[in-house]
Amino acid sequence: MLKKLKEQVLEANLEVVRRGLVLYTFGNASGIDRDKGLVVIKPSGVDYDKLKATDMVVVDLDGKVVEGRFKPSSDTPTHLVLYRAFAEIGGIVHTHSRAATSWAQARREIPCFGTTHADYFHGPVRVTPELSPEEISEDYEANTGHAIVRRFEGISPLTTPAVLVAGHAPFVWGATPEDAARHAVILEEVAQLALATVALRADCSAISDCLHDKHFLRKHGAGAYYGQT
């Protein structure tokens, strides 16, 4: 079942390891088959260097395991909340990459200081509010997803395909698992650039809306002209 999607999810998991975004088992990637209403996700606590496509776990949108010999990632409820809320997305990646996680731990959004950021994220990379003790003690992972959804009220998730969970780490998504992994790599680069920027100039402000829009819209949307037709 879902052989191709399992291979895509495996590749997304391995890509963030190759790019240095994940140590040991600090992360997970998933993908969804919207027609079947099934999600493929990394198994919990399994080393990346041992992962095979056949190890991926299949769950339905209620979290019931449909196929797989392992337990699914402990972050599965977060992924499922996002898939239910954001119909546009087809893949999710969660890492604890160093720079992006530093911004999450500081409870600070990442401003758009330059065009590298603007090419991929339309607006700042948002940070969620901190979870309450009640949200942490009961249904923590699902409540993490709900906090992300609330933060994106009125915002298209594909125009800013990443979020920083306060005190935790980033979640990133895309139209496919491959897109989500790519966005995770780009987010880490943007986070590193932003850290260097504030180190050099603590009072640096975001670039103008005009420049931000220009760089984002030349790559995204109906009027995009970057790259080949």
C-alpha positions as a Markdown table, in Angstrom:
| # | Residue | x | y | z |
|---|---|---|---|---|
| 1 | Met | 0.0 | 0.0 | 0.0 |
| 2 | Leu | 1.2 | 3.5 | -0.9 |
| 3 | Lys | 4.6 | 2.3 | -2.1 |
| 4 | Lys | 5.5 | 5.5 | -3.9 |
| 5 | Leu | 4.5 | 7.7 | -1.0 |
| 6 | Lys | 6.5 | 5.6 | 1.4 |
| 7 | Glu | 9.6 | 6.1 | -0.8 |
| 8 | Gln | 9.0 | 9.9 | -1.0 |
| 9 | Val | 8.6 | 10.1 | 2.8 |
| 10 | Leu | 11.8 | 8.0 | 3.3 |
| 11 | Glu | 13.7 | 10.4 | 1.0 |
| 12 | Ala | 12.4 | 13.5 | 2.8 |
| 13 | Asn | 13.5 | 12.0 | 6.1 |
| 14 | Leu | 17.0 | 11.2 | 4.7 |
| 15 | Glu | 17.3 | 14.6 | 3.0 |
| 16 | Val | 17.2 | 16.5 | 6.2 |
| 17 | Val | 19.8 | 14.2 | 7.7 |
| 18 | Arg | 22.1 | 14.7 | 4.7 |
| 19 | Arg | 21.7 | 18.4 | 5.1 |
| 20 | Gly | 22.7 | 18.3 | 8.7 |
| 21 | Leu | 19.3 | 19.4 | 10.1 |
| 22 | Val | 18.8 | 16.2 | 12.2 |
| 23 | Leu | 20.9 | 14.5 | 14.8 |
| 24 | Tyr | 20.2 | 10.9 | 15.8 |
| 25 | Thr | 16.4 | 10.7 | 15.8 |
| 26 | Phe | 15.6 | 14.4 | 16.3 |
| 27 | Gly | 12.9 | 14.8 | 13.7 |
| 28 | Asn | 10.4 | 13.2 | 11.3 |
| 29 | Ala | 8.8 | 13.7 | 7.9 |
| 30 | Ser | 5.4 | 12.6 | 6.6 |
| 31 | Gly | 3.3 | 12.7 | 3.5 |
| 32 | Ile | -0.4 | 12.3 | 2.8 |
| 33 | Asp | -2.5 | 10.6 | 0.1 |
| 34 | Arg | -5.6 | 12.9 | 0.1 |
| 35 | Asp | -7.6 | 10.5 | -2.0 |
| 36 | Lys | -7.2 | 7.7 | 0.4 |
| 37 | Gly | -7.1 | 9.9 | 3.5 |
| 38 | Leu | -4.0 | 8.1 | 4.7 |
| 39 | Val | -0.7 | 9.5 | 6.1 |
| 40 | Val | 2.7 | 7.9 | 5.8 |
| 41 | Ile | 5.2 | 8.9 | 8.6 |
| 42 | Lys | 8.5 | 7.9 | 10.1 |
| 43 | Pro | 8.4 | 5.3 | 12.8 |
| 44 | Ser | 9.2 | 6.6 | 16.3 |
| 45 | Gly | 12.8 | 6.4 | 17.5 |
| 46 | Val | 14.2 | 4.4 | 14.6 |
| 47 | Asp | 17.7 | 5.5 | 13.5 |
| 48 | Tyr | 17.8 | 7.1 | 10.1 |
| 49 | Asp | 20.7 | 5.0 | 8.9 |
| 50 | Lys | 18.5 | 1.9 | 9.3 |
| 51 | Leu | 15.4 | 3.3 | 7.7 |
| 52 | Lys | 13.8 | 1.6 | 4.7 |
| 53 | Ala | 10.7 | 2.6 | 2.8 |
| 54 | Thr | 8.9 | -0.5 | 4.2 |
| 55 | Asp | 9.5 | 0.8 | 7.7 |
| 56 | Met | 7.3 | 3.8 | 7.2 |
| 57 | Val | 4.0 | 3.7 | 9.1 |
| 58 | Val | 0.6 | 4.3 | 7.6 |
| 59 | Val | -2.1 | 5.9 | 9.7 |
| 60 | Asp | -5.5 | 7.3 | 8.9 |
| 61 | Leu | -6.4 | 10.9 | 9.8 |
| 62 | Asp | -7.7 | 9.9 | 13.2 |
| 63 | Gly | -4.3 | 8.3 | 14.0 |
| 64 | Lys | -5.2 | 4.7 | 13.7 |
| 65 | Val | -2.4 | 2.6 | 12.4 |
| 66 | Val | -3.4 | 1.0 | 9.1 |
| 67 | Glu | -0.1 | -0.6 | 8.1 |
| 68 | Gly | 3.4 | -0.9 | 9.6 |
| 69 | Arg | 5.3 | -3.0 | 12.2 |
| 70 | Phe | 6.5 | 0.0 | 14.2 |
| 71 | Lys | 4.8 | 2.7 | 16.2 |
| 72 | Pro | 4.4 | 6.0 | 14.3 |
| 73 | Ser | 6.4 | 9.1 | 15.3 |
| 74 | Ser | 5.3 | 10.6 | 18.6 |
| 75 | Asp | 4.7 | 13.8 | 16.7 |
| 76 | Thr | 2.0 | 12.1 | 14.5 |
| 77 | Pro | -0.9 | 14.0 | 16.2 |
| 78 | Thr | 0.7 | 17.3 | 15.3 |
| 79 | His | 1.1 | 16.2 | 11.6 |
| 80 | Leu | -2.5 | 15.0 | 11.5 |
| 81 | Val | -3.9 | 18.3 | 12.9 |
| 82 | Leu | -2.0 | 20.2 | 10.2 |
| 83 | Tyr | -3.2 | 17.9 | 7.4 |
| 84 | Arg | -6.8 | 18.3 | 8.6 |
| 85 | Ala | -6.5 | 22.1 | 8.8 |
| 86 | Phe | -4.4 | 22.8 | 5.7 |
| 87 | Ala | -5.9 | 21.1 | 2.7 |
| 88 | Glu | -3.1 | 22.5 | 0.4 |
| 89 | Ile | -0.2 | 20.7 | 2.0 |
| 90 | Gly | 1.0 | 17.2 | 1.1 |
| 91 | Gly | 4.1 | 16.8 | 3.2 |
| 92 | Ile | 5.4 | 17.9 | 6.6 |
| 93 | Val | 8.9 | 17.9 | 8.1 |
| 94 | His | 9.8 | 18.5 | 11.8 |
| 95 | Thr | 13.4 | 19.1 | 12.8 |
| 96 | His | 15.4 | 20.5 | 15.6 |
| 97 | Ser | 17.9 | 22.3 | 13.3 |
| 98 | Arg | 20.2 | 24.5 | 15.2 |
| 99 | Ala | 19.5 | 28.1 | 14.0 |
| 100 | Ala | 15.7 | 27.7 | 13.5 |
| 101 | Thr | 15.4 | 26.0 | 16.9 |
| 102 | Ser | 17.4 | 28.9 | 18.5 |
| 103 | Trp | 14.8 | 31.3 | 17.2 |
| 104 | Ala | 12.0 | 29.0 | 18.5 |
| 105 | Gln | 13.6 | 28.8 | 21.9 |
| 106 | Ala | 13.9 | 32.6 | 22.0 |
| 107 | Arg | 10.2 | 32.8 | 21.2 |
| 108 | Arg | 11.1 | 35.2 | 18.4 |
| 109 | Glu | 9.7 | 35.2 | 14.8 |
| 110 | Ile | 12.3 | 35.5 | 12.1 |
| 111 | Pro | 11.9 | 38.9 | 10.4 |
| 112 | Cys | 12.5 | 39.2 | 6.6 |
| 113 | Phe | 15.9 | 40.9 | 6.7 |
| 114 | Gly | 16.7 | 40.3 | 3.1 |
| 115 | Thr | 15.7 | 38.8 | -0.3 |
| 116 | Thr | 16.9 | 35.3 | 0.5 |
| 117 | His | 14.1 | 35.1 | 3.0 |
| 118 | Ala | 11.7 | 36.9 | 0.7 |
| 119 | Asp | 12.2 | 34.4 | -2.1 |
| 120 | Tyr | 10.6 | 31.6 | -0.1 |
| 121 | Phe | 8.6 | 33.1 | 2.9 |
| 122 | His | 6.0 | 35.8 | 2.3 |
| 123 | Gly | 6.2 | 37.6 | 5.7 |
| 124 | Pro | 8.2 | 36.7 | 8.8 |
| 125 | Val | 8.5 | 33.1 | 9.9 |
| 126 | Arg | 5.9 | 33.1 | 12.7 |
| 127 | Val | 6.3 | 31.8 | 16.2 |
| 128 | Thr | 3.4 | 30.3 | 18.1 |
| 129 | Pro | 2.3 | 31.4 | 21.5 |
| 130 | Glu | 3.5 | 29.2 | 24.4 |
| 131 | Leu | 1.3 | 26.3 | 25.3 |
| 132 | Ser | -0.5 | 26.4 | 28.6 |
| 133 | Pro | 0.3 | 23.9 | 31.3 |
| 134 | Glu | -3.1 | 22.2 | 30.6 |
| 135 | Glu | -2.3 | 22.0 | 26.8 |
| 136 | Ile | 1.1 | 20.4 | 27.7 |
| 137 | Ser | -0.2 | 17.9 | 30.2 |
| 138 | Glu | -3.0 | 16.6 | 28.0 |
| 139 | Asp | -2.9 | 15.9 | 24.3 |
| 140 | Tyr | 0.4 | 17.8 | 24.0 |
| 141 | Glu | 1.3 | 16.8 | 20.4 |
| 142 | Ala | -2.2 | 17.5 | 19.1 |
| 143 | Asn | -2.3 | 20.8 | 21.0 |
| 144 | Thr | 1.0 | 21.8 | 19.4 |
| 145 | Gly | -0.8 | 21.3 | 16.0 |
| 146 | His | -3.7 | 23.4 | 17.2 |
| 147 | Ala | -1.4 | 26.2 | 18.3 |
| 148 | Ile | 0.1 | 26.3 | 14.8 |
| 149 | Val | -3.3 | 26.4 | 13.1 |
| 150 | Arg | -4.4 | 29.2 | 15.3 |
| 151 | Arg | -1.2 | 31.2 | 14.5 |
| 152 | Phe | -2.0 | 30.8 | 10.8 |
| 153 | Glu | -5.6 | 32.1 | 11.0 |
| 154 | Gly | -6.1 | 34.2 | 7.9 |
| 155 | Ile | -2.6 | 33.2 | 6.4 |
| 156 | Ser | -2.2 | 30.9 | 3.5 |
| 157 | Pro | 0.1 | 28.1 | 4.7 |
| 158 | Leu | 1.9 | 27.7 | 1.4 |
| 159 | Thr | 3.0 | 31.4 | 1.3 |
| 160 | Thr | 4.9 | 30.9 | 4.5 |
| 161 | Pro | 5.5 | 27.2 | 4.7 |
| 162 | Ala | 7.1 | 27.1 | 8.2 |
| 163 | Val | 6.4 | 27.9 | 11.8 |
| 164 | Leu | 8.5 | 28.0 | 15.0 |
| 165 | Val | 6.8 | 26.4 | 17.9 |
| 166 | Ala | 7.7 | 28.4 | 21.0 |
| 167 | Gly | 10.3 | 26.7 | 23.2 |
| 168 | His | 10.3 | 23.8 | 20.8 |
| 169 | Ala | 11.4 | 23.7 | 17.2 |
| 170 | Pro | 10.2 | 24.3 | 13.6 |
| 171 | Phe | 7.6 | 22.5 | 11.6 |
| 172 | Val | 7.8 | 23.0 | 7.9 |
| 173 | Trp | 5.5 | 21.8 | 5.1 |
| 174 | Gly | 4.9 | 21.9 | 1.3 |
| 175 | Ala | 2.9 | 20.5 | -1.5 |
| 176 | Thr | 4.8 | 17.2 | -1.3 |
| 177 | Pro | 7.2 | 15.6 | 1.2 |
| 178 | Glu | 10.1 | 16.6 | -1.1 |
| 179 | Asp | 8.9 | 20.3 | -1.0 |
| 180 | Ala | 8.6 | 20.1 | 2.8 |
| 181 | Ala | 12.2 | 18.8 | 3.1 |
| 182 | Arg | 13.5 | 21.5 | 0.8 |
| 183 | His | 11.7 | 24.2 | 2.8 |
| 184 | Ala | 13.2 | 22.8 | 6.0 |
| 185 | Val | 16.7 | 23.3 | 4.4 |
| 186 | Ile | 15.9 | 26.8 | 3.3 |
| 187 | Leu | 14.4 | 27.7 | 6.7 |
| 188 | Glu | 17.6 | 26.7 | 8.4 |
| 189 | Glu | 19.7 | 28.9 | 6.0 |
| 190 | Val | 17.4 | 31.8 | 6.5 |
| 191 | Ala | 17.5 | 31.3 | 10.3 |
| 192 | Gln | 21.3 | 31.3 | 10.2 |
| 193 | Leu | 21.4 | 34.5 | 8.1 |
| 194 | Ala | 19.0 | 36.2 | 10.5 |
| 195 | Leu | 21.1 | 35.2 | 13.5 |
| 196 | Ala | 24.2 | 36.7 | 11.8 |
| 197 | Thr | 22.3 | 39.8 | 10.9 |
| 198 | Val | 21.2 | 40.6 | 14.4 |
| 199 | Ala | 24.7 | 39.8 | 15.7 |
| 200 | Leu | 26.1 | 42.5 | 13.3 |
| 201 | Arg | 23.3 | 44.9 | 13.8 |
| 202 | Ala | 20.8 | 44.4 | 16.6 |
| 203 | Asp | 18.5 | 47.1 | 15.5 |
| 204 | Cys | 18.2 | 46.0 | 11.9 |
| 205 | Ser | 14.7 | 46.2 | 10.5 |
| 206 | Ala | 12.9 | 44.1 | 7.9 |
| 207 | Ile | 13.2 | 45.0 | 4.2 |
| 208 | Ser | 10.5 | 47.0 | 2.6 |
| 209 | Asp | 7.2 | 45.4 | 1.7 |
| 210 | Cys | 7.8 | 46.4 | -1.9 |
| 211 | Leu | 11.1 | 44.5 | -2.1 |
| 212 | His | 9.7 | 41.6 | -0.2 |
| 213 | Asp | 6.7 | 41.3 | -2.5 |
| 214 | Lys | 8.9 | 41.6 | -5.6 |
| 215 | His | 11.1 | 38.7 | -4.6 |
| 216 | Phe | 8.4 | 36.5 | -3.4 |
| 217 | Leu | 6.0 | 37.1 | -6.3 |
| 218 | Arg | 8.6 | 36.6 | -9.0 |
| 219 | Lys | 8.9 | 33.0 | -7.9 |
| 220 | His | 5.3 | 32.3 | -6.7 |
| 221 | Gly | 1.8 | 32.9 | -8.0 |
| 222 | Ala | 0.3 | 33.5 | -11.4 |
| 223 | Gly | 2.7 | 36.2 | -12.4 |
| 224 | Ala | 5.9 | 34.3 | -11.5 |
| 225 | Tyr | 8.7 | 34.6 | -14.0 |
| 226 | Tyr | 11.7 | 33.1 | -12.3 |
| 227 | Gly | 13.1 | 29.9 | -13.9 |
| 228 | Gln | 12.1 | 28.1 | -17.0 |
| 229 | Thr | 8.6 | 27.8 | -18.3 |
